[in-house]
Amino acid sequence: MAKKSLPLSEVYRLIEPGPVVLVSTMSGKKANIMTMSWHMMVDFEPPIIACVMSNRDYSFDALKKTKECVINIPTVELAKKVVACGNTSGKDIDKFKKFGLTPSAAACIRAPLIDECYANLECKVIDTKLATKYNIFILEVVRAWIDRSQQHPRTIHHQGNGRFVVDGETIKLPSKMK
Ligand SMILES: Cc1cc2nc3c(=O)[nH]c(=O)nc-3n(C[C@H](O)[C@H](O)[C@H](O)COP(=O)(O)O)c2cc1C
């Protein structure tokens, strides 16, 4: 087997699950958006999600303070804006205005939904025990929205270094996992 050593700093590129999401927060009157791909499901119902948010991000303080966010799921049509939200900070700009994204009111929390995304998950932070050591927040989804008119929403999946895979072919197998 002609495999070569892979630098440990690139391991995440193999495991990264995607889809890349946009996390919106509302701190005081300031709404903000950040791009995120380090997240995973923890439980089915209520849905629990773990995510890693760097403490260098403006969103980190907003999430720690308000304990609320929306995980918005974009499709490939929004890819350039998704990357732009990940390359800029809410410290410096209003990303909703700058990137032409539309905030709309959530049902259960103050953080806004991003209208252009095909699904939106309203989340509350339920555990911050790992936030100091690993920047990990445990979120419970308290309300979920989906645009069912989009039959094949093509999400984007991060491979690192500016590369993304666009969701494509679907195959069906007799899996016991619902
Ligand atoms: C494709 C992509 C995925 C990203 N995933 C994460 C992530 O999972 N966690 C994280 O802390 N930052 C992630 N980032 C970086 C943040 O989005 C970036 O630091 C952003 O500027 C933070 O915005 P803020 O300062 O307004 O909070 C990602 C960026 C990109 C482009």
The ligand as a MOL file (V3000), in Angstrom:
LIG
                    3D

  0  0  0     0  0            999 V3000
M  V30 BEGIN CTAB
M  V30 COUNTS 31 33 0 0 0
M  V30 BEGIN ATOM
M  V30 1 C -15.5450 26.9250 5.7300 0
M  V30 2 C -15.2790 27.5310 7.0790 0
M  V30 3 C -15.5310 26.7910 8.2150 0
M  V30 4 C -15.2930 27.3350 9.4870 0
M  V30 5 N -15.5610 26.5820 10.5980 0
M  V30 6 C -15.3430 27.1040 11.8380 0
M  V30 7 C -15.6750 26.3420 13.0030 0
M  V30 8 O -16.1960 25.2410 12.9390 0
M  V30 9 N -15.3980 26.9050 14.2240 0
M  V30 10 C -14.8080 28.1520 14.3320 0
M  V30 11 O -14.5580 28.6040 15.4620 0
M  V30 12 N -14.5240 28.8970 13.2320 0
M  V30 13 C -14.7880 28.4070 11.9970 0
M  V30 14 N -14.5150 29.1400 10.8800 0
M  V30 15 C -13.9190 30.4830 11.0590 0
M  V30 16 C -14.9330 31.5560 11.4750 0
M  V30 17 O -16.0740 31.5250 10.6480 0
M  V30 18 C -14.2270 32.9220 11.3750 0
M  V30 19 O -13.2150 32.9950 12.3790 0
M  V30 20 C -15.1520 34.1240 11.4390 0
M  V30 21 O -14.4320 35.2530 11.0220 0
M  V30 22 C -15.7150 34.3810 12.8290 0
M  V30 23 O -16.5890 35.4670 12.7330 0
M  V30 24 P -16.9360 36.4210 13.9750 0
M  V30 25 O -15.6310 37.0230 14.4820 0
M  V30 26 O -17.8540 37.4470 13.4000 0
M  V30 27 O -17.5740 35.5650 15.0250 0
M  V30 28 C -14.7640 28.6440 9.6160 0
M  V30 29 C -14.5310 29.3950 8.4510 0
M  V30 30 C -14.7790 28.8480 7.1990 0
M  V30 31 C -14.5170 29.6690 5.9650 0
M  V30 END ATOM
M  V30 BEGIN BOND
M  V30 1 1 1 2
M  V30 2 1 2 3
M  V30 3 2 2 30
M  V30 4 2 3 4
M  V30 5 1 4 5
M  V30 6 1 4 28
M  V30 7 2 5 6
M  V30 8 1 6 7
M  V30 9 1 6 13
M  V30 10 2 7 8
M  V30 11 1 7 9
M  V30 12 1 9 10
M  V30 13 2 10 11
M  V30 14 1 10 12
M  V30 15 2 12 13
M  V30 16 1 13 14
M  V30 17 1 14 15
M  V30 18 1 14 28
M  V30 19 1 15 16
M  V30 20 1 16 17
M  V30 21 1 16 18
M  V30 22 1 18 19
M  V30 23 1 18 20
M  V30 24 1 20 21
M  V30 25 1 20 22
M  V30 26 1 22 23
M  V30 27 1 23 24
M  V30 28 2 24 25
M  V30 29 1 24 26
M  V30 30 1 24 27
M  V30 31 2 28 29
M  V30 32 1 29 30
M  V30 33 1 30 31
M  V30 END BOND
M  V30 END CTAB
M  END
